[in-house]
Amino acid sequence: MKGWKDFLREEDAVGVVEIILILVVLVGLVMIFKNQLTSVINSMFSKITNQANRL
């Protein structure tokens, strides 16, 4: 039982869990807004290409 109490008090892995949760949320947002993000990125690259061709 003492090992279990020590495990619960240990907070070293809390930072890792927080980072994993943040990554899961970010991946979820990217999956939800994939079409919108793709269209925004494509329009930005087309504008960059058009302006580069003018030079």
CHARMM-style PDB file with segment names, atoms N, HN, CA, C and O in Angstrom:
ATOM      1  N   MET     1       0.821  -1.196   0.000  1.00  0.00      PROA
ATOM      2  CA  MET     1       0.000   0.000   0.000  1.00  0.00      PROA
ATOM      3  C   MET     1       0.862   1.256   0.000  1.00  0.00      PROA
ATOM      4  O   MET     1       0.467   2.283  -0.553  1.00  0.00      PROA
ATOM      5  N   LYS     2       2.043   1.178   0.622  1.00  0.00      PROA
ATOM      6  HN  LYS     2       2.364   0.344   1.071  1.00  0.00      PROA
ATOM      7  CA  LYS     2       2.908   2.347   0.661  1.00  0.00      PROA
ATOM      8  C   LYS     2       3.361   2.749  -0.743  1.00  0.00      PROA
ATOM      9  O   LYS     2       3.468   3.938  -1.043  1.00  0.00      PROA
ATOM     10  N   GLY     3       3.622   1.782  -1.589  1.00  0.00      PROA
ATOM     11  HN  GLY     3       3.535   0.816  -1.345  1.00  0.00      PROA
ATOM     12  CA  GLY     3       4.023   2.071  -2.968  1.00  0.00      PROA
ATOM     13  C   GLY     3       2.942   2.825  -3.719  1.00  0.00      PROA
ATOM     14  O   GLY     3       3.241   3.718  -4.511  1.00  0.00      PROA
ATOM     15  N   TRP     4       1.701   2.475  -3.480  1.00  0.00      PROA
ATOM     16  HN  TRP     4       1.458   1.749  -2.837  1.00  0.00      PROA
ATOM     17  CA  TRP     4       0.572   3.139  -4.139  1.00  0.00      PROA
ATOM     18  C   TRP     4       0.472   4.601  -3.693  1.00  0.00      PROA
ATOM     19  O   TRP     4       0.229   5.480  -4.520  1.00  0.00      PROA
ATOM     20  N   LYS     5       0.655   4.866  -2.413  1.00  0.00      PROA
ATOM     21  HN  LYS     5       0.853   4.152  -1.742  1.00  0.00      PROA
ATOM     22  CA  LYS     5       0.602   6.242  -1.902  1.00  0.00      PROA
ATOM     23  C   LYS     5       1.747   7.066  -2.478  1.00  0.00      PROA
ATOM     24  O   LYS     5       1.555   8.226  -2.844  1.00  0.00      PROA
ATOM     25  N   ASP     6       2.934   6.476  -2.559  1.00  0.00      PROA
ATOM     26  HN  ASP     6       3.090   5.534  -2.261  1.00  0.00      PROA
ATOM     27  CA  ASP     6       4.066   7.182  -3.155  1.00  0.00      PROA
ATOM     28  C   ASP     6       3.803   7.494  -4.627  1.00  0.00      PROA
ATOM     29  O   ASP     6       4.155   8.566  -5.118  1.00  0.00      PROA
ATOM     30  N   PHE     7       3.184   6.549  -5.317  1.00  0.00      PROA
ATOM     31  HN  PHE     7       2.898   5.678  -4.918  1.00  0.00      PROA
ATOM     32  CA  PHE     7       2.864   6.752  -6.727  1.00  0.00      PROA
ATOM     33  C   PHE     7       1.887   7.912  -6.903  1.00  0.00      PROA
ATOM     34  O   PHE     7       2.049   8.718  -7.819  1.00  0.00      PROA
ATOM     35  N   LEU     8       0.886   8.005  -6.047  1.00  0.00      PROA
ATOM     36  HN  LEU     8       0.755   7.350  -5.302  1.00  0.00      PROA
ATOM     37  CA  LEU     8      -0.098   9.075  -6.149  1.00  0.00      PROA
ATOM     38  C   LEU     8       0.503  10.440  -5.807  1.00  0.00      PROA
ATOM     39  O   LEU     8       0.067  11.456  -6.347  1.00  0.00      PROA
ATOM     40  N   ARG     9       1.499  10.475  -4.917  1.00  0.00      PROA
ATOM     41  HN  ARG     9       1.853   9.649  -4.478  1.00  0.00      PROA
ATOM     42  CA  ARG     9       2.130  11.740  -4.541  1.00  0.00      PROA
ATOM     43  C   ARG     9       3.122  12.235  -5.581  1.00  0.00      PROA
ATOM     44  O   ARG     9       3.400  13.431  -5.665  1.00  0.00      PROA
ATOM     45  N   GLU    10       3.650  11.319  -6.366  1.00  0.00      PROA
ATOM     46  HN  GLU    10       3.424  10.347  -6.298  1.00  0.00      PROA
ATOM     47  CA  GLU    10       4.652  11.682  -7.357  1.00  0.00      PROA
ATOM     48  C   GLU    10       4.003  12.514  -8.459  1.00  0.00      PROA
ATOM     49  O   GLU    10       2.962  12.136  -8.996  1.00  0.00      PROA
ATOM     50  N   GLU    11       4.621  13.648  -8.796  1.00  0.00      PROA
ATOM     51  HN  GLU    11       5.467  13.955  -8.360  1.00  0.00      PROA
ATOM     52  CA  GLU    11       4.041  14.558  -9.780  1.00  0.00      PROA
ATOM     53  C   GLU    11       4.948  14.751 -10.992  1.00  0.00      PROA
ATOM     54  O   GLU    11       4.736  15.686 -11.765  1.00  0.00      PROA
ATOM     55  N   ASP    12       5.934  13.911 -11.176  1.00  0.00      PROA
ATOM     56  HN  ASP    12       6.106  13.152 -10.549  1.00  0.00      PROA
ATOM     57  CA  ASP    12       6.842  14.071 -12.302  1.00  0.00      PROA
ATOM     58  C   ASP    12       6.143  13.876 -13.643  1.00  0.00      PROA
ATOM     59  O   ASP    12       6.472  14.551 -14.618  1.00  0.00      PROA
ATOM     60  N   ALA    13       5.199  12.977 -13.697  1.00  0.00      PROA
ATOM     61  HN  ALA    13       4.931  12.429 -12.905  1.00  0.00      PROA
ATOM     62  CA  ALA    13       4.537  12.667 -14.957  1.00  0.00      PROA
ATOM     63  C   ALA    13       3.409  13.633 -15.289  1.00  0.00      PROA
ATOM     64  O   ALA    13       2.815  13.539 -16.363  1.00  0.00      PROA
ATOM     65  N   VAL    14       3.104  14.555 -14.390  1.00  0.00      PROA
ATOM     66  HN  VAL    14       3.587  14.632 -13.517  1.00  0.00      PROA
ATOM     67  CA  VAL    14       1.996  15.480 -14.637  1.00  0.00      PROA
ATOM     68  C   VAL    14       2.296  16.346 -15.851  1.00  0.00      PROA
ATOM     69  O   VAL    14       1.401  16.599 -16.657  1.00  0.00      PROA
ATOM     70  N   GLY    15       3.526  16.805 -16.001  1.00  0.00      PROA
ATOM     71  HN  GLY    15       4.253  16.600 -15.346  1.00  0.00      PROA
ATOM     72  CA  GLY    15       3.884  17.623 -17.159  1.00  0.00      PROA
ATOM     73  C   GLY    15       3.732  16.861 -18.461  1.00  0.00      PROA
ATOM     74  O   GLY    15       3.273  17.423 -19.455  1.00  0.00      PROA
ATOM     75  N   VAL    16       4.105  15.607 -18.470  1.00  0.00      PROA
ATOM     76  HN  VAL    16       4.478  15.151 -17.662  1.00  0.00      PROA
ATOM     77  CA  VAL    16       3.981  14.785 -19.670  1.00  0.00      PROA
ATOM     78  C   VAL    16       2.510  14.594 -20.023  1.00  0.00      PROA
ATOM     79  O   VAL    16       2.132  14.675 -21.191  1.00  0.00      PROA
ATOM     80  N   VAL    17       1.697  14.347 -19.030  1.00  0.00      PROA
ATOM     81  HN  VAL    17       2.004  14.282 -18.081  1.00  0.00      PROA
ATOM     82  CA  VAL    17       0.258  14.163 -19.275  1.00  0.00      PROA
ATOM     83  C   VAL    17      -0.353  15.449 -19.829  1.00  0.00      PROA
ATOM     84  O   VAL    17      -1.179  15.395 -20.740  1.00  0.00      PROA
ATOM     85  N   GLU    18       0.040  16.589 -19.297  1.00  0.00      PROA
ATOM     86  HN  GLU    18       0.711  16.632 -18.556  1.00  0.00      PROA
ATOM     87  CA  GLU    18      -0.483  17.863 -19.798  1.00  0.00      PROA
ATOM     88  C   GLU    18      -0.090  18.079 -21.251  1.00  0.00      PROA
ATOM     89  O   GLU    18      -0.912  18.520 -22.053  1.00  0.00      PROA
ATOM     90  N   ILE    19       1.146  17.777 -21.597  1.00  0.00      PROA
ATOM     91  HN  ILE    19       1.814  17.419 -20.945  1.00  0.00      PROA
ATOM     92  CA  ILE    19       1.590  17.941 -22.979  1.00  0.00      PROA
ATOM     93  C   ILE    19       0.815  17.008 -23.903  1.00  0.00      PROA
ATOM     94  O   ILE    19       0.419  17.408 -24.999  1.00  0.00      PROA
ATOM     95  N   ILE    20       0.597  15.779 -23.473  1.00  0.00      PROA
ATOM     96  HN  ILE    20       0.918  15.455 -22.584  1.00  0.00      PROA
ATOM     97  CA  ILE    20      -0.159  14.826 -24.296  1.00  0.00      PROA
ATOM     98  C   ILE    20      -1.590  15.309 -24.491  1.00  0.00      PROA
ATOM     99  O   ILE    20      -2.129  15.218 -25.594  1.00  0.00      PROA
ATOM    100  N   LEU    21      -2.210  15.820 -23.434  1.00  0.00      PROA
ATOM    101  HN  LEU    21      -1.773  15.894 -22.538  1.00  0.00      PROA
ATOM    102  CA  LEU    21      -3.579  16.331 -23.563  1.00  0.00      PROA
ATOM    103  C   LEU    21      -3.647  17.520 -24.504  1.00  0.00      PROA
ATOM    104  O   LEU    21      -4.583  17.624 -25.297  1.00  0.00      PROA
ATOM    105  N   ILE    22      -2.680  18.413 -24.432  1.00  0.00      PROA
ATOM    106  HN  ILE    22      -1.920  18.329 -23.788  1.00  0.00      PROA
ATOM    107  CA  ILE    22      -2.642  19.563 -25.340  1.00  0.00      PROA
ATOM    108  C   ILE    22      -2.497  19.092 -26.779  1.00  0.00      PROA
ATOM    109  O   ILE    22      -3.175  19.607 -27.669  1.00  0.00      PROA
ATOM    110  N   LEU    23      -1.623  18.119 -27.020  1.00  0.00      PROA
ATOM    111  HN  LEU    23      -1.073  17.700 -26.297  1.00  0.00      PROA
ATOM    112  CA  LEU    23      -1.455  17.590 -28.372  1.00  0.00      PROA
ATOM    113  C   LEU    23      -2.731  16.923 -28.883  1.00  0.00      PROA
ATOM    114  O   LEU    23      -3.079  17.057 -30.057  1.00  0.00      PROA
ATOM    115  N   VAL    24      -3.420  16.213 -28.010  1.00  0.00      PROA
ATOM    116  HN  VAL    24      -3.138  16.105 -27.057  1.00  0.00      PROA
ATOM    117  CA  VAL    24      -4.682  15.569 -28.415  1.00  0.00      PROA
ATOM    118  C   VAL    24      -5.715  16.618 -28.806  1.00  0.00      PROA
ATOM    119  O   VAL    24      -6.430  16.447 -29.793  1.00  0.00      PROA
ATOM    120  N   VAL    25      -5.798  17.694 -28.044  1.00  0.00      PROA
ATOM    121  HN  VAL    25      -5.217  17.833 -27.242  1.00  0.00      PROA
ATOM    122  CA  VAL    25      -6.742  18.767 -28.367  1.00  0.00      PROA
ATOM    123  C   VAL    25      -6.368  19.422 -29.692  1.00  0.00      PROA
ATOM    124  O   VAL    25      -7.241  19.686 -30.519  1.00  0.00      PROA
ATOM    125  N   LEU    26      -5.079  19.687 -29.902  1.00  0.00      PROA
ATOM    126  HN  LEU    26      -4.370  19.472 -29.230  1.00  0.00      PROA
ATOM    127  CA  LEU    26      -4.647  20.308 -31.158  1.00  0.00      PROA
ATOM    128  C   LEU    26      -4.939  19.413 -32.356  1.00  0.00      PROA
ATOM    129  O   LEU    26      -5.411  19.890 -33.388  1.00  0.00      PROA
ATOM    130  N   VAL    27      -4.662  18.129 -32.228  1.00  0.00      PROA
ATOM    131  HN  VAL    27      -4.279  17.741 -31.390  1.00  0.00      PROA
ATOM    132  CA  VAL    27      -4.946  17.196 -33.326  1.00  0.00      PROA
ATOM    133  C   VAL    27      -6.449  17.134 -33.584  1.00  0.00      PROA
ATOM    134  O   VAL    27      -6.879  17.076 -34.736  1.00  0.00      PROA
ATOM    135  N   GLY    28      -7.237  17.146 -32.535  1.00  0.00      PROA
ATOM    136  HN  GLY    28      -6.887  17.193 -31.599  1.00  0.00      PROA
ATOM    137  CA  GLY    28      -8.695  17.149 -32.699  1.00  0.00      PROA
ATOM    138  C   GLY    28      -9.184  18.386 -33.422  1.00  0.00      PROA
ATOM    139  O   GLY    28     -10.052  18.300 -34.290  1.00  0.00      PROA
ATOM    140  N   LEU    29      -8.629  19.546 -33.066  1.00  0.00      PROA
ATOM    141  HN  LEU    29      -7.924  19.616 -32.360  1.00  0.00      PROA
ATOM    142  CA  LEU    29      -9.026  20.784 -33.742  1.00  0.00      PROA
ATOM    143  C   LEU    29      -8.625  20.765 -35.209  1.00  0.00      PROA
ATOM    144  O   LEU    29      -9.385  21.213 -36.068  1.00  0.00      PROA
ATOM    145  N   VAL    30      -7.449  20.256 -35.497  1.00  0.00      PROA
ATOM    146  HN  VAL    30      -6.832  19.892 -34.800  1.00  0.00      PROA
ATOM    147  CA  VAL    30      -7.008  20.167 -36.894  1.00  0.00      PROA
ATOM    148  C   VAL    30      -7.929  19.239 -37.671  1.00  0.00      PROA
ATOM    149  O   VAL    30      -8.272  19.527 -38.818  1.00  0.00      PROA
ATOM    150  N   MET    31      -8.330  18.134 -37.064  1.00  0.00      PROA
ATOM    151  HN  MET    31      -8.051  17.900 -36.133  1.00  0.00      PROA
ATOM    152  CA  MET    31      -9.227  17.210 -37.758  1.00  0.00      PROA
ATOM    153  C   MET    31     -10.601  17.833 -37.988  1.00  0.00      PROA
ATOM    154  O   MET    31     -11.212  17.617 -39.035  1.00  0.00      PROA
ATOM    155  N   ILE    32     -11.087  18.599 -37.023  1.00  0.00      PROA
ATOM    156  HN  ILE    32     -10.591  18.774 -36.173  1.00  0.00      PROA
ATOM    157  CA  ILE    32     -12.403  19.223 -37.161  1.00  0.00      PROA
ATOM    158  C   ILE    32     -12.389  20.304 -38.233  1.00  0.00      PROA
ATOM    159  O   ILE    32     -13.311  20.390 -39.044  1.00  0.00      PROA
ATOM    160  N   PHE    33     -11.340  21.133 -38.238  1.00  0.00      PROA
ATOM    161  HN  PHE    33     -10.591  21.063 -37.580  1.00  0.00      PROA
ATOM    162  CA  PHE    33     -11.282  22.270 -39.147  1.00  0.00      PROA
ATOM    163  C   PHE    33     -10.345  22.027 -40.326  1.00  0.00      PROA
ATOM    164  O   PHE    33      -9.772  22.974 -40.864  1.00  0.00      PROA
ATOM    165  N   LYS    34     -10.183  20.765 -40.734  1.00  0.00      PROA
ATOM    166  HN  LYS    34     -10.648  19.995 -40.297  1.00  0.00      PROA
ATOM    167  CA  LYS    34      -9.239  20.415 -41.792  1.00  0.00      PROA
ATOM    168  C   LYS    34      -9.568  21.130 -43.106  1.00  0.00      PROA
ATOM    169  O   LYS    34      -8.673  21.687 -43.742  1.00  0.00      PROA
ATOM    170  N   ASN    35     -10.822  21.121 -43.514  1.00  0.00      PROA
ATOM    171  HN  ASN    35     -11.549  20.669 -42.997  1.00  0.00      PROA
ATOM    172  CA  ASN    35     -11.196  21.738 -44.793  1.00  0.00      PROA
ATOM    173  C   ASN    35     -10.960  23.243 -44.778  1.00  0.00      PROA
ATOM    174  O   ASN    35     -10.455  23.806 -45.749  1.00  0.00      PROA
ATOM    175  N   GLN    36     -11.322  23.888 -43.685  1.00  0.00      PROA
ATOM    176  HN  GLN    36     -11.732  23.431 -42.896  1.00  0.00      PROA
ATOM    177  CA  GLN    36     -11.123  25.329 -43.601  1.00  0.00      PROA
ATOM    178  C   GLN    36      -9.638  25.673 -43.598  1.00  0.00      PROA
ATOM    179  O   GLN    36      -9.221  26.616 -44.271  1.00  0.00      PROA
ATOM    180  N   LEU    37      -8.837  24.921 -42.851  1.00  0.00      PROA
ATOM    181  HN  LEU    37      -9.175  24.155 -42.304  1.00  0.00      PROA
ATOM    182  CA  LEU    37      -7.399  25.174 -42.804  1.00  0.00      PROA
ATOM    183  C   LEU    37      -6.763  24.953 -44.172  1.00  0.00      PROA
ATOM    184  O   LEU    37      -5.891  25.719 -44.580  1.00  0.00      PROA
ATOM    185  N   THR    38      -7.189  23.921 -44.876  1.00  0.00      PROA
ATOM    186  HN  THR    38      -7.898  23.298 -44.545  1.00  0.00      PROA
ATOM    187  CA  THR    38      -6.646  23.641 -46.198  1.00  0.00      PROA
ATOM    188  C   THR    38      -6.953  24.765 -47.165  1.00  0.00      PROA
ATOM    189  O   THR    38      -6.084  25.169 -47.938  1.00  0.00      PROA
ATOM    190  N   SER    39      -8.163  25.272 -47.135  1.00  0.00      PROA
ATOM    191  HN  SER    39      -8.869  24.943 -46.507  1.00  0.00      PROA
ATOM    192  CA  SER    39      -8.519  26.355 -48.057  1.00  0.00      PROA
ATOM    193  C   SER    39      -7.768  27.643 -47.725  1.00  0.00      PROA
ATOM    194  O   SER    39      -7.364  28.366 -48.635  1.00  0.00      PROA
ATOM    195  N   VAL    40      -7.577  27.936 -46.458  1.00  0.00      PROA
ATOM    196  HN  VAL    40      -7.905  27.348 -45.719  1.00  0.00      PROA
ATOM    197  CA  VAL    40      -6.833  29.140 -46.070  1.00  0.00      PROA
ATOM    198  C   VAL    40      -5.373  29.021 -46.506  1.00  0.00      PROA
ATOM    199  O   VAL    40      -4.808  29.971 -47.047  1.00  0.00      PROA
ATOM    200  N   ILE    41      -4.769  27.872 -46.276  1.00  0.00      PROA
ATOM    201  HN  ILE    41      -5.228  27.100 -45.836  1.00  0.00      PROA
ATOM    202  CA  ILE    41      -3.363  27.676 -46.636  1.00  0.00      PROA
ATOM    203  C   ILE    41      -3.195  27.706 -48.146  1.00  0.00      PROA
ATOM    204  O   ILE    41      -2.229  28.283 -48.647  1.00  0.00      PROA
ATOM    205  N   ASN    42      -4.116  27.096 -48.880  1.00  0.00      PROA
ATOM    206  HN  ASN    42      -4.900  26.627 -48.473  1.00  0.00      PROA
ATOM    207  CA  ASN    42      -4.034  27.129 -50.344  1.00  0.00      PROA
ATOM    208  C   ASN    42      -4.166  28.540 -50.879  1.00  0.00      PROA
ATOM    209  O   ASN    42      -3.447  28.915 -51.805  1.00  0.00      PROA
ATOM    210  N   SER    43      -5.060  29.322 -50.322  1.00  0.00      PROA
ATOM    211  HN  SER    43      -5.643  29.017 -49.570  1.00  0.00      PROA
ATOM    212  CA  SER    43      -5.207  30.702 -50.794  1.00  0.00      PROA
ATOM    213  C   SER    43      -3.977  31.534 -50.463  1.00  0.00      PROA
ATOM    214  O   SER    43      -3.576  32.387 -51.254  1.00  0.00      PROA
ATOM    215  N   MET    44      -3.374  31.295 -49.303  1.00  0.00      PROA
ATOM    216  HN  MET    44      -3.699  30.601 -48.661  1.00  0.00      PROA
ATOM    217  CA  MET    44      -2.151  32.028 -48.960  1.00  0.00      PROA
ATOM    218  C   MET    44      -1.024  31.681 -49.919  1.00  0.00      PROA
ATOM    219  O   MET    44      -0.311  32.570 -50.383  1.00  0.00      PROA
ATOM    220  N   PHE    45      -0.854  30.394 -50.225  1.00  0.00      PROA
ATOM    221  HN  PHE    45      -1.434  29.671 -49.848  1.00  0.00      PROA
ATOM    222  CA  PHE    45       0.209  29.996 -51.142  1.00  0.00      PROA
ATOM    223  C   PHE    45      -0.040  30.502 -52.553  1.00  0.00      PROA
ATOM    224  O   PHE    45       0.910  30.854 -53.252  1.00  0.00      PROA
ATOM    225  N   SER    46      -1.289  30.549 -52.987  1.00  0.00      PROA
ATOM    226  HN  SER    46      -2.061  30.263 -52.419  1.00  0.00      PROA
ATOM    227  CA  SER    46      -1.568  31.078 -54.324  1.00  0.00      PROA
ATOM    228  C   SER    46      -1.268  32.566 -54.391  1.00  0.00      PROA
ATOM    229  O   SER    46      -0.763  33.043 -55.407  1.00  0.00      PROA
ATOM    230  N   LYS    47      -1.569  33.313 -53.329  1.00  0.00      PROA
ATOM    231  HN  LYS    47      -1.979  32.925 -52.503  1.00  0.00      PROA
ATOM    232  CA  LYS    47      -1.229  34.742 -53.305  1.00  0.00      PROA
ATOM    233  C   LYS    47       0.281  34.945 -53.322  1.00  0.00      PROA
ATOM    234  O   LYS    47       0.787  35.832 -54.010  1.00  0.00      PROA
ATOM    235  N   ILE    48       0.993  34.125 -52.566  1.00  0.00      PROA
ATOM    236  HN  ILE    48       0.582  33.405 -52.007  1.00  0.00      PROA
ATOM    237  CA  ILE    48       2.454  34.224 -52.542  1.00  0.00      PROA
ATOM    238  C   ILE    48       3.021  33.912 -53.922  1.00  0.00      PROA
ATOM    239  O   ILE    48       3.931  34.595 -54.392  1.00  0.00      PROA
ATOM    240  N   THR    49       2.494  32.896 -54.562  1.00  0.00      PROA
ATOM    241  HN  THR    49       1.755  32.340 -54.180  1.00  0.00      PROA
ATOM    242  CA  THR    49       2.969  32.519 -55.893  1.00  0.00      PROA
ATOM    243  C   THR    49       2.679  33.617 -56.908  1.00  0.00      PROA
ATOM    244  O   THR    49       3.529  33.939 -57.738  1.00  0.00      PROA
ATOM    245  N   ASN    50       1.479  34.191 -56.844  1.00  0.00      PROA
ATOM    246  HN  ASN    50       0.789  33.929 -56.170  1.00  0.00      PROA
ATOM    247  CA  ASN    50       1.130  35.256 -57.772  1.00  0.00      PROA
ATOM    248  C   ASN    50       2.034  36.469 -57.580  1.00  0.00      PROA
ATOM    249  O   ASN    50       2.480  37.059 -58.565  1.00  0.00      PROA
ATOM    250  N   GLN    51       2.306  36.844 -56.373  1.00  0.00      PROA
ATOM    251  HN  GLN    51       1.944  36.365 -55.573  1.00  0.00      PROA
ATOM    252  CA  GLN    51       3.158  38.001 -56.110  1.00  0.00      PROA
ATOM    253  C   GLN    51       4.606  37.722 -56.481  1.00  0.00      PROA
ATOM    254  O   GLN    51       5.315  38.624 -56.926  1.00  0.00      PROA
ATOM    255  N   ALA    52       5.052  36.485 -56.303  1.00  0.00      PROA
ATOM    256  HN  ALA    52       4.476  35.752 -55.941  1.00  0.00      PROA
ATOM    257  CA  ALA    52       6.417  36.126 -56.693  1.00  0.00      PROA
ATOM    258  C   ALA    52       6.585  36.140 -58.195  1.00  0.00      PROA
ATOM    259  O   ALA    52       7.655  36.490 -58.692  1.00  0.00      PROA
ATOM    260  N   ASN    53       5.532  35.761 -58.941  1.00  0.00      PROA
ATOM    261  HN  ASN    53       4.663  35.477 -58.537  1.00  0.00      PROA
ATOM    262  CA  ASN    53       5.606  35.768 -60.399  1.00  0.00      PROA
ATOM    263  C   ASN    53       5.615  37.190 -60.953  1.00  0.00      PROA
ATOM    264  O   ASN    53       6.127  37.413 -62.050  1.00  0.00      PROA
ATOM    265  N   ARG    54       5.070  38.144 -60.231  1.00  0.00      PROA
ATOM    266  HN  ARG    54       4.654  37.963 -59.340  1.00  0.00      PROA
ATOM    267  CA  ARG    54       5.068  39.535 -60.680  1.00  0.00      PROA
ATOM    268  C   ARG    54       6.462  40.149 -60.643  1.00  0.00      PROA
ATOM    269  O   ARG    54       6.759  41.068 -61.406  1.00  0.00      PROA
ATOM    270  N   LEU    55       7.308  39.648 -59.766  1.00  0.00      PROA
ATOM    271  HN  LEU    55       7.067  38.901 -59.146  1.00  0.00      PROA
ATOM    272  CA  LEU    55       8.659  40.196 -59.652  1.00  0.00      PROA
ATOM    273  C   LEU    55       9.452  39.686 -60.781  1.00  0.00      PROA
ATOM    274  OT1 LEU    55      10.633  40.012 -60.903  1.00  0.00      PROA
TER     275      LEU     55
END
